[in-house]
Amino acid sequence: MLWAFVLAVCSGVSLASAPESTDRAQDVVDTLRYETLEAMRQEGLEKAYLPANPWSGSYWPHYKGILARRYLDPGFPDSKDYRTNHRYLRETMGKMHPAVFSPAEKYDLLVGDPDFTLTRTVLDWGEKWAREREALGFSPEEWMGICYGWSSASLMVPRPERAVTVLAADGMTWVEFLPSDIKGLATLLWDQALVPRRWAGGICREAVPRTDEFGRPLGSECLDSNPATWHLALVNQIGVSRRSLVADIKSDERIFNQPLVGYTYRYFNPKYWSVVQSLPAGKVAIRDFPEDYFSIFRSPRATQVIGVEMVIVYVNETHPSSSRWDQQSEDDLESRVLLYDLELDAEGKIVGGEWYSEVRPDFVWVPPVGTRAVSIGDSQLKTPSWNGTVALPRDWSETARWTSRYAQPLAAIVETLSGFAAASGGTVSPPR
């Protein structure tokens, strides 16, 4: 495997530069406790996996109607042409059996909105996005959706493990929300609400980044997250804080947000390209490494360099499901191999690094601990709670219809539904 990466380097693969001011591990992690490989080794942090995955879910692509997508409807065209999908959804909006309603339609039914405002709003949004793409000469692409909202919600919202059925605003209609429906509403809320995030790295918007003679991107946005930042962030966040990070694993103009589950790494000697069994065996003194391909880019603080082969595991998107149950074993996990080196200073601190593999992250980010996604209307609610077995409170219903115009479901509703559906929540169902 290593020789394949040697050939990639020699052929001019895009590589990152030293960490920039926008690419610092301390800006993204909850706490930066360990900065040396030796300390990480002593604490057993060369391998770490989260006890519970962020959940898999749909990224609700624009061309399929975002949350207006009626994924249980056998008549849904599921076309690659957004016009076909959107036309069908508009013509049949609110006219199908509620059992096959989209998540947006179910929400509109719950809040007693005969105009189906949330459904119409997300369709308008998707069509506006498509027209703007076409005006620029681009076709709407299938990978574009609200994956930022999904990855945020999958980290911050408890897994909805079961379907819940609650009483709508009219006091007569019972609405069933499947786990995929609840995930969808949480995804939309976290996508549209203004929430803070801790960030490191840049966003490359070039399909083929311009490079210098060494194959290194010229634009700072395409430099990708530096290996030093990447390594420090993963070990301290997943290994120490036991919280996930979100990363864009693809280093091209497409933007993917994948929640990370875990990692394991081992060392190689970059001078001899050999896998080693110990940390000391992988280190090479800068002065003893005249053939270093990256010698002119090394940090002036660096005294040693060591190779790292890391295997990461992350959560993939999945299609929404008709299942009334959801569990961690159903998540779609994927692994990737990353190859890079780390520059160490005289004290052993990680001060820089260079990428060898083509697989490397553009950026990493995470919402701060305790972050809550809140719609613009949640602060106006007067009724503190709702147990699902009585009609949705009137102030919740009225406020929800207003916030739907901004594609924002109420956090109060989303959090209540996710609480009922979580493992520790209470079961809500209509009386027999």
CORKA-V866612 format. One record per helix or strand. SS is the DSSP state (alpha for helix, beta for strand). FROM is the first residue (numbers start at 0). LEN is the number of residues. If there is no record, write none. Layout:
ss/from/len
SS/FROM/LEN
SS/FROM/LEN
This chain:
ss/from/len
alpha/1/9
alpha/24/3
beta/35/1
alpha/36/6
beta/46/3
alpha/61/3
alpha/65/3
alpha/81/10
alpha/97/3
alpha/102/8
alpha/116/19
alpha/146/10
beta/161/1
beta/163/4
beta/173/4
alpha/178/14
beta/197/4
beta/210/1
beta/216/1
alpha/219/3
alpha/226/15
beta/245/2
beta/257/12
beta/273/2
alpha/278/4
beta/282/3
alpha/285/3
alpha/294/3
beta/303/12
beta/324/1
alpha/327/3
beta/332/12
beta/348/7
beta/362/4
alpha/377/3
alpha/393/13
alpha/410/11
